[in-house]
Amino acid sequence: MRFFKLLKLVLIFSAFSLPWQEGAVRLFAQTQKLKVIKEIQIKGTKNFKDRAVRELIKTRPKDFFSETALREDIQSILGSGNFEDAQAQTQDLPVGVRVVYTVKEKPLVKKIDFTGNKKIGKGKFRDEISLKLKEGYDPTKLQSDVKKILSLYGEKGYPDAKVEPFTTFNEAANQVSIN
């Protein structure tokens, strides 16, 4: 019996405290001139889903606005290797702020094909290279992969082997095929 009285008191207290806590947070934000993030938008995605960008950022609705957090989010987006550029803008709303992340994707690697290789299998090449399907294209990685393939041929006794990558860009789809 005593347990139920205690449970009833806890439920009554929690029912009154939740609205009070939200109001206190709003009042604190107003007195400190802090802005609460009400909405987050992602623009510029073509091959990657908005969700992929949202997973990279830490900023969430109901957080207090922070320039530092936005800079960290931009670094996280760029650090993923799938985007050439990323920016964050804010738009004031009647109550709070909207954060808009605008990204420019690197071309998506749609296809990687190895031709003319007779001594080493395609699977071995795929295991060794750093460029992967459905990731952002990086010309530096491509040059590194060429060196890795040449090294594999050298190890197999073919030091004079030649590797010539050919890239085909599909601008409309923002994709690249590598042969």
FITI-430201 format. One record per residue (C-alpha): residue in one letter; y, z, x. Coordinates in nm, 2 decimals, m for minus. Layout:
<pt r="a" py="Y" pz="Z" px="X"/>
...
This chain:
<pt r="m" py="0.00" pz="0.00" px="0.00"/>
<pt r="r" py="0.24" pz="0.09" px="0.28"/>
<pt r="f" py="0.15" pz="m0.24" px="0.45"/>
<pt r="f" py="0.27" pz="m0.44" px="0.15"/>
<pt r="k" py="0.60" pz="m0.25" px="0.13"/>
<pt r="l" py="0.66" pz="m0.33" px="0.50"/>
<pt r="l" py="0.57" pz="m0.69" px="0.45"/>
<pt r="k" py="0.80" pz="m0.72" px="0.15"/>
<pt r="l" py="1.09" pz="m0.57" px="0.36"/>
<pt r="v" py="1.02" pz="m0.82" px="0.65"/>
<pt r="l" py="1.02" pz="m1.11" px="0.41"/>
<pt r="i" py="1.35" pz="m1.00" px="0.24"/>
<pt r="f" py="1.52" pz="m0.95" px="0.58"/>
<pt r="s" py="1.41" pz="m1.29" px="0.71"/>
<pt r="a" py="1.53" pz="m1.46" px="0.39"/>
<pt r="f" py="1.88" pz="m1.32" px="0.44"/>
<pt r="s" py="1.89" pz="m1.36" px="0.81"/>
<pt r="l" py="1.81" pz="m1.73" px="0.84"/>
<pt r="p" py="2.13" pz="m1.85" px="0.66"/>
<pt r="w" py="2.33" pz="m1.60" px="0.84"/>
<pt r="q" py="2.20" pz="m1.72" px="1.18"/>
<pt r="e" py="2.28" pz="m2.08" px="1.10"/>
<pt r="g" py="2.63" pz="m1.98" px="0.99"/>
<pt r="a" py="2.67" pz="m1.77" px="1.31"/>
<pt r="v" py="2.58" pz="m2.07" px="1.52"/>
<pt r="r" py="2.83" pz="m2.29" px="1.34"/>
<pt r="l" py="3.10" pz="m2.03" px="1.38"/>
<pt r="f" py="3.03" pz="m1.98" px="1.75"/>
<pt r="a" py="3.04" pz="m2.36" px="1.80"/>
<pt r="q" py="3.37" pz="m2.38" px="1.62"/>
<pt r="t" py="3.53" pz="m2.10" px="1.82"/>
<pt r="q" py="3.41" pz="m2.24" px="2.15"/>
<pt r="k" py="3.51" pz="m2.60" px="2.05"/>
<pt r="l" py="3.15" pz="m2.70" px="2.10"/>
<pt r="k" py="3.02" pz="m3.01" px="1.93"/>
<pt r="v" py="2.67" pz="m3.01" px="1.77"/>
<pt r="i" py="2.47" pz="m3.33" px="1.80"/>
<pt r="k" py="2.40" pz="m3.46" px="1.45"/>
<pt r="e" py="2.24" pz="m3.79" px="1.53"/>
<pt r="i" py="2.10" pz="m3.99" px="1.82"/>
<pt r="q" py="2.08" pz="m4.37" px="1.81"/>
<pt r="i" py="1.91" pz="m4.61" px="2.06"/>
<pt r="k" py="2.04" pz="m4.97" px="2.10"/>
<pt r="g" py="1.93" pz="m5.26" px="2.32"/>
<pt r="t" py="1.56" pz="m5.22" px="2.30"/>
<pt r="k" py="1.36" pz="m5.54" px="2.26"/>
<pt r="n" py="1.01" pz="m5.51" px="2.42"/>
<pt r="f" py="1.01" pz="m5.13" px="2.43"/>
<pt r="k" py="1.03" pz="m4.91" px="2.11"/>
<pt r="d" py="1.31" pz="m4.67" px="2.05"/>
<pt r="r" py="1.05" pz="m4.40" px="2.06"/>
<pt r="a" py="0.99" pz="m4.48" px="2.43"/>
<pt r="v" py="1.35" pz="m4.41" px="2.51"/>
<pt r="r" py="1.35" pz="m4.09" px="2.29"/>
<pt r="e" py="1.06" pz="m3.96" px="2.49"/>
<pt r="l" py="1.26" pz="m4.00" px="2.81"/>
<pt r="i" py="1.56" pz="m3.80" px="2.70"/>
<pt r="k" py="1.59" pz="m3.43" px="2.65"/>
<pt r="t" py="1.89" pz="m3.43" px="2.41"/>
<pt r="r" py="1.80" pz="m3.37" px="2.05"/>
<pt r="p" py="1.98" pz="m3.34" px="1.72"/>
<pt r="k" py="2.12" pz="m2.98" px="1.66"/>
<pt r="d" py="2.17" pz="m2.94" px="2.04"/>
<pt r="f" py="2.52" pz="m2.86" px="2.16"/>
<pt r="f" py="2.68" pz="m3.16" px="2.32"/>
<pt r="s" py="2.68" pz="m3.16" px="2.70"/>
<pt r="e" py="2.80" pz="m3.43" px="2.94"/>
<pt r="t" py="2.56" pz="m3.30" px="3.20"/>
<pt r="a" py="2.27" pz="m3.34" px="2.96"/>
<pt r="l" py="2.37" pz="m3.70" px="2.89"/>
<pt r="r" py="2.39" pz="m3.78" px="3.26"/>
<pt r="e" py="2.04" pz="m3.63" px="3.31"/>
<pt r="d" py="1.92" pz="m3.84" px="3.02"/>
<pt r="i" py="2.06" pz="m4.16" px="3.17"/>
<pt r="q" py="1.89" pz="m4.08" px="3.50"/>
<pt r="s" py="1.56" pz="m4.02" px="3.33"/>
<pt r="i" py="1.59" pz="m4.36" px="3.14"/>
<pt r="l" py="1.67" pz="m4.54" px="3.47"/>
<pt r="g" py="1.41" pz="m4.35" px="3.66"/>
<pt r="s" py="1.14" pz="m4.48" px="3.43"/>
<pt r="g" py="1.16" pz="m4.82" px="3.60"/>
<pt r="n" py="1.17" pz="m5.02" px="3.27"/>
<pt r="f" py="1.55" pz="m5.04" px="3.23"/>
<pt r="e" py="1.82" pz="m5.21" px="3.44"/>
<pt r="d" py="2.11" pz="m5.02" px="3.28"/>
<pt r="a" py="2.17" pz="m4.73" px="3.05"/>
<pt r="q" py="2.48" pz="m4.58" px="2.90"/>
<pt r="a" py="2.56" pz="m4.31" px="2.66"/>
<pt r="q" py="2.86" pz="m4.31" px="2.42"/>
<pt r="t" py="2.96" pz="m4.05" px="2.16"/>
<pt r="q" py="3.11" pz="m4.09" px="1.82"/>
<pt r="d" py="3.28" pz="m3.81" px="1.64"/>
<pt r="l" py="3.15" pz="m3.74" px="1.29"/>
<pt r="p" py="3.31" pz="m3.52" px="1.03"/>
<pt r="v" py="3.07" pz="m3.24" px="1.13"/>
<pt r="g" py="2.94" pz="m3.29" px="1.49"/>
<pt r="v" py="2.88" pz="m3.59" px="1.71"/>
<pt r="r" py="2.66" pz="m3.90" px="1.72"/>
<pt r="v" py="2.52" pz="m3.99" px="2.06"/>
<pt r="v" py="2.44" pz="m4.36" px="2.11"/>
<pt r="y" py="2.23" pz="m4.47" px="2.41"/>
<pt r="t" py="2.26" pz="m4.83" px="2.50"/>
<pt r="v" py="1.99" pz="m4.97" px="2.73"/>
<pt r="k" py="1.93" pz="m5.30" px="2.90"/>
<pt r="e" py="1.56" pz="m5.36" px="2.96"/>
<pt r="k" py="1.41" pz="m5.52" px="3.27"/>
<pt r="p" py="1.20" pz="m5.82" px="3.17"/>
<pt r="l" py="0.86" pz="m5.71" px="3.06"/>
<pt r="v" py="0.56" pz="m5.82" px="3.27"/>
<pt r="k" py="0.36" pz="m6.02" px="3.01"/>
<pt r="k" py="0.10" pz="m6.18" px="3.24"/>
<pt r="i" py="m0.03" pz="m6.15" px="3.60"/>
<pt r="d" py="m0.26" pz="m6.42" px="3.71"/>
<pt r="f" py="m0.43" pz="m6.48" px="4.04"/>
<pt r="t" py="m0.52" pz="m6.84" px="4.13"/>
<pt r="g" py="m0.69" pz="m6.99" px="4.44"/>
<pt r="n" py="m0.85" pz="m6.66" px="4.55"/>
<pt r="k" py="m1.21" pz="m6.72" px="4.64"/>
<pt r="k" py="m1.29" pz="m6.44" px="4.88"/>
<pt r="i" py="m1.14" pz="m6.14" px="4.70"/>
<pt r="g" py="m1.18" pz="m6.08" px="4.32"/>
<pt r="k" py="m0.90" pz="m6.05" px="4.07"/>
<pt r="g" py="m1.01" pz="m5.70" px="3.99"/>
<pt r="k" py="m0.95" pz="m5.59" px="4.35"/>
<pt r="f" py="m0.60" pz="m5.74" px="4.34"/>
<pt r="r" py="m0.52" pz="m5.57" px="4.01"/>
<pt r="d" py="m0.63" pz="m5.23" px="4.15"/>
<pt r="e" py="m0.41" pz="m5.27" px="4.46"/>
<pt r="i" py="m0.09" pz="m5.40" px="4.32"/>
<pt r="s" py="0.19" pz="m5.19" px="4.19"/>
<pt r="l" py="0.32" pz="m5.43" px="3.92"/>
<pt r="k" py="0.14" pz="m5.37" px="3.59"/>
<pt r="l" py="0.13" pz="m5.54" px="3.26"/>
<pt r="k" py="0.37" pz="m5.42" px="2.99"/>
<pt r="e" py="0.60" pz="m5.26" px="3.25"/>
<pt r="g" py="0.94" pz="m5.36" px="3.37"/>
<pt r="y" py="0.95" pz="m5.64" px="3.63"/>
<pt r="d" py="1.07" pz="m5.54" px="3.97"/>
<pt r="p" py="1.11" pz="m5.80" px="4.24"/>
<pt r="t" py="1.08" pz="m5.54" px="4.52"/>
<pt r="k" py="0.74" pz="m5.44" px="4.38"/>
<pt r="l" py="0.64" pz="m5.81" px="4.37"/>
<pt r="q" py="0.72" pz="m5.85" px="4.75"/>
<pt r="s" py="0.53" pz="m5.52" px="4.82"/>
<pt r="d" py="0.23" pz="m5.66" px="4.63"/>
<pt r="v" py="0.24" pz="m5.98" px="4.82"/>
<pt r="k" py="0.22" pz="m5.78" px="5.15"/>
<pt r="k" py="m0.07" pz="m5.57" px="5.00"/>
<pt r="i" py="m0.27" pz="m5.89" px="4.91"/>
<pt r="l" py="m0.20" pz="m6.04" px="5.26"/>
<pt r="s" py="m0.33" pz="m5.71" px="5.41"/>
<pt r="l" py="m0.65" pz="m5.73" px="5.20"/>
<pt r="y" py="m0.71" pz="m6.08" px="5.33"/>
<pt r="g" py="m0.64" pz="m5.97" px="5.68"/>
<pt r="e" py="m0.90" pz="m5.69" px="5.65"/>
<pt r="k" py="m1.15" pz="m5.95" px="5.52"/>
<pt r="g" py="m1.10" pz="m6.16" px="5.83"/>
<pt r="y" py="m0.84" pz="m6.41" px="5.69"/>
<pt r="p" py="m0.52" pz="m6.33" px="5.88"/>
<pt r="d" py="m0.37" pz="m6.67" px="5.81"/>
<pt r="a" py="m0.39" pz="m6.65" px="5.44"/>
<pt r="k" py="m0.08" pz="m6.74" px="5.24"/>
<pt r="v" py="0.04" pz="m6.58" px="4.91"/>
<pt r="e" py="0.31" pz="m6.75" px="4.71"/>
<pt r="p" py="0.41" pz="m6.58" px="4.38"/>
<pt r="f" py="0.55" pz="m6.79" px="4.11"/>
<pt r="t" py="0.75" pz="m6.62" px="3.83"/>
<pt r="t" py="0.82" pz="m6.78" px="3.50"/>
<pt r="f" py="1.09" pz="m6.61" px="3.29"/>
<pt r="n" py="1.11" pz="m6.63" px="2.91"/>
<pt r="e" py="1.47" pz="m6.54" px="2.85"/>
<pt r="a" py="1.45" pz="m6.53" px="2.47"/>
<pt r="a" py="1.16" pz="m6.28" px="2.48"/>
<pt r="n" py="1.29" pz="m6.10" px="2.80"/>
<pt r="q" py="0.94" pz="m6.14" px="2.95"/>
<pt r="v" py="0.80" pz="m6.27" px="3.28"/>
<pt r="s" py="0.47" pz="m6.42" px="3.38"/>
<pt r="i" py="0.35" pz="m6.40" px="3.74"/>
<pt r="n" py="0.11" pz="m6.64" px="3.90"/>
